Amino acid sequence: MSVVALPRRRARRRPALVMHAARLFERDALAVVIVGVWASLLALAMPKLLVQDSWLSLVDGRLIAQHGLPHADTLTLWSHGRPWTDQQWGAHLVLYGLAQAGGLRLVVAFGMACVLTAIVGACVATRKLGATPGAAALGAVLPLFGSPWLTQLRSQSVALPLFVAVYALLAFDARRPGRRVLFVLPLLALWANLHGSVVMAAGLTSLYGLTLLRRRGRRVRAAALVVGAPLCVLATPYGFSVVAYYRLMLVDSPLTHYVHEWQAPTVQKLTAGLFLTAFALVALWARHPRAVTSFERWAVLLLLVAAMSALRNAIWFELAAAVTLPRLLDATWRTRPQNDEVRRINLFLGLFVAIGVVGLVATQLARPQAWLQRDLPPSAAAAIARAAGPDGVVLSDDVHADWLLWQQPALAGRIAYDIRFELYSAKELGRLKQLQEGGRAAWQGCGIASVVTFQTSADLRRAARAGVLGSDRRILVDLPGLAAVTQTPKTRRCAL
């Protein structure tokens, strides 16, 4: 009796993308969960991501799209005609283009994507450098835990993934030298047109290049990094004029005395995560300095010094810590390898979280556009513009000045001032601070505008009690995050 062998069915191969996702969930489910939690929180808080810097970026982007690169201010009254270098012009133009294409919803989604890309990039980088999945996941907690203001939509958002890319390339080269490190230079050239933090990244790159000069076979690349990084900072349409801008902003800047984020951080609820991260990283670094690359050994300490000197620098320290700290944790605590059962649980957990996050983000993005402006409705800006009339001056607080300019372009040149504090001298910034604090002398010196706005109703009542508003004032807008009054100006001139 003969047996006929039937052909075996060929096993159906799964698509490569599905296999890659399955392996990712099996290995790094905890990181997927943490990134998913961050994505969910960002989606739920979308209206809160829009801050004064967001409106400034949109206003400046519109100005560039309509009139080209600015060299003198035309947006506000007190700085009208003063020299202005819009170093962040590229980010402003990108954000404005997104607003034109898909409204504020698309702009906020792009900002969220920049934040999440930076966090995911840090996870990938630290895993490539040898961190275990659990430690890498803990690293993903750090950026938003230690610097939650990183989530705000601003020109800085566009630079977040670039920082992770530059930091990772330098760390990779310190471990396995190669020509890929030269990709840092085009990244810096792009960055130079997006945000001023490029100076910090260029400094790290040049210092790393200096450490390579003594090594044979790497001197050409070292020289390229040492010389090329500073030149990339100048790769903007403004050319050498950005030198004066950086000198103003970085060398004895008057902003350090009047702008909170330019000042050294103090211990409080908002900065508790920053100080905890700093303490943990320094303690582990002192114990296991050889667990990280030679570049990271000194770079992370320089970034920590920068973070302790100005709150705005904490973002870059936390992103660097997300790359570096996981391997220091691994050197301290050994983790057990995953077995098959753990990998199966991870697969289902990662898949469940991914589906849930995609659903939540899609639901939030599908909400009406007005939801994003629930705290600052366009109707409030229209009421302020009508009260100001064709030539009235609006003395707006710095939180709402650029929001008004975005909503009502006809107010350009009649808003007293906005958040571009670099346009003012130290003496003028002192007067602005007195004005914001309700000082009578400052209010009398600047004159009285047709419309005055405040951050809250409490600020309005405080100003009324101080007697700095006109007796004929009438409440125009009274919202939780905005109050405005209209009145007859006492003088025709409104000067700082």
Secondary structure, 3 states (H helix, E strand, C coil): CCCCCCCCCCCCCCCHHHHHHHHHHHHHHHHHHHHHHHHHHHHHCHHHHECHHHHHHHHHHHHHHHHCCCCECCCECCCCCCECCCCCHHHHHHHHHHHHHHHHHHHHHHHHHHHHHHHHHHHHHHHHCCCCHHHHHHHHHHHHHHCHHHHCECHHHHHHHHHHHHHHHHHHHHHCCCHHHHHHHHHHHHHCCCCCCHHHHHHHHHHHHHHHCCCCCCHHHHHHHHHHHHHHHCCCCCCCHHHHHHHHHHCCCHHHHCCHHHCCCCCCCCCHHHHHHHHHHHHHHHHCHHHCCHHHHHHHHHHHHHHHHCHHHHHHHHHHHHHHHHHHHHHHCCCCCCCHHHHHHHHHHHHHHHHHHHHHHHHHHCCCHHHHHCCCCHHHHHHHHHHHCCCCCEECCCCCHHHHHHHCHHHCCCECCCCCHHHCCHHHHHHHHHHHCCCHHHHHHHCCCCEEEECCHHHHHHHHHHCCCCCCCEEEEEECCEEEEECCCCCCCCCC
